[in-house]
Amino acid sequence: AGSGGRRGPRGAGSAAPAQPDAPEAKTVWVMRGGAPQRVDIHTGLTDGTVTEVVDGLSEGDQVVVDVDGTTAGAASSAPRTSMPRMF
């Protein structure tokens, strides 16, 4: 009675809440001057598919997301075998 459906001691089994406002440091590759360049970024919120970049990139930066051995703009008939990189 009056337990509100709780089981066990108060707070048992609960982890500390994540800090969604704490950016996480990551590294990506950006095309600059026709060549990939390593760039440090900070990410924010993510749903596992779409990730917010809060620092390190500028609008219009071309982030390298996959390397398949073809030149830019060339169509590849080979199936994609690499896993997408998640950051």
Secondary structure, DSSP 8 states (H G I E B T S, - for coil): --STT--SSTTTT------TTS-EEEEEEEEETTEEEEEEEEEEEE-SSSEEEEES--TT-EE-----SS-TT----S---S-----
